[in-house]
Amino acid sequence: MALPALVISAWKPVNVQAAIPDGDTGGIVSEFEQTEALTVEAVQVLVDAQHGRVNDLAMQLTSPAGIRSLLLIPRTALIAEKYGLNQQRLLSVHCYGEQAQGKWRLRVVDTNAGEYVHALRQGTTVSRQKLPNSTGRLKS
């Protein structure tokens, strides 16, 4: 499929300022209405999510056509983050060739309401590190 000429659109901020429900599979949803008629090659989302345990977070982008793309999965190596995602750029090419016009949805889910324990290996030594539960806020 050949795409039309490249158009780089400007960042369009969405100010959310809402709590991310702790351990709730429904999460928080941020919506953005794309008014320009463009064909998608790739979608970038700039996320500011303050959370003490970003390792608990999952993020899913849904296009106007209903195509879902996982931008962030939980239980990654992001265990030492103190702030969360500070203007973190996430990219998806899952919607390649789709029409961009319409409502885009970003769902952020805190997947763990309990304590998080992980094994830390340093050479032949294995230690367990416990991270207490944490709550968060989706800013933009």
N, C-alpha and C positions, 0 to 999 in steps of 0.2 A: 504494500500500500504506500503510495507516494503522498507525502504531506505537502500542504501549501507552503508558501514562503514563510520563513521563520519570523515570528513576532515574539519579542521578549516583553512581557507585560510588567508593569511596576508592581511592587509589593503592595498588597491591600490589607492593612492591619485590621484585625478583629479583636476588639477589647472585650474579654469575657469576664474576668474578675469573679470567679465562682469556685466554691469548694469542690474538690474531687471527693465524691463519697467513698468512705473507707470500706474496702472489702465488698463493694456493691457492683455486681456484674452489669448493671445498667449504666454506671459511670456518669459522666457529664458530657453533653453534646454541644459543640460550637458549630454554628452554621454560617455559611458565606454564600451570597448570591452573586454569581458571575454573570454580568450583563452582556459582555462582549461575545460575539459569535466567533469562537476560535476552535481550532482542532488541536487536541492535546498530543504533545510528544512526550512531555514529562511534567509532573506536578511537584512543586516544592512547597513545603509547609514549614514556617518558622515558628517554633513552639517555645513559649515561656511558661513552664510549669514548675512551681515551687513545691518540692516534696522531699521530705527527709529520707525516703527510701525509693529512689527512682527505679530501683530494681523490681518494684512491685507493679510498675505501670505498663499498660498495654495501650497502643494507639492504633485506631483504625480509621482510614479515610474512605468515605463513600461518595462516589461521583453522582452527578445528576441522573445517570442511566442506571444507578444502583450497583455499579461495580465496586466491590470492597477490596481495599488494599491494606495489609498490615504494615504500618510504618515502624512500630516498635513492639517487640514481644517482651513479656516479663521474664525474669530470671536470667538476665544477661549478665555481663561482667561489670555492670554499673553499680557496684556495691559500695564504693567509697565516695559517691557524690554527696555533698553536703547541702547544696541548694536544690538540685533537681536538674531540669533542662533549662539552661539560661540561653535563650535565643538560639536553640538548637535547630539546625536545618535538617529536615527529613525529606527524602526524595522517593517518588514512586514513578515507574514507567508502566504500571499495570493498566492504565487507562489509555494507552497509546492508540491514536486514531479516533478517539471518542470526541464528541462535541462537548466543549467546556461550558457552554451556556447553561445556567440553571443553578440549583442549590447543591452545594458541597457540604458534607458533614464530617466533622472530626470528633470521634468519640474517644474519650480518655477514661480508662478503667483502672482503679486500684484493685489489684487481684488478690491482695492478702491483708486481712484485718488482724492477723496474729503476729507473733514474734517470728523473725526470720533467722534461721541458723544455716551457716554454710561452712564447709571445710576449707581451710587455707593450708596449702601444701608449700613448704619451703624445704627443698631437698628431700630428705627422708622423714622429716618431721611433719605431722599433720596436727593442726589445732582447729578447734571449732570456735567460730566467732558468732556471737548473737547480736542481732540488730533489733532494738525495740520497735514496736509498731509506730507508725508515723502517719500523719494526715497531710494533705496537700491542697494546693490552689492552682487552678488553670488561669493564667493571667491573659495570655493572648496566643 
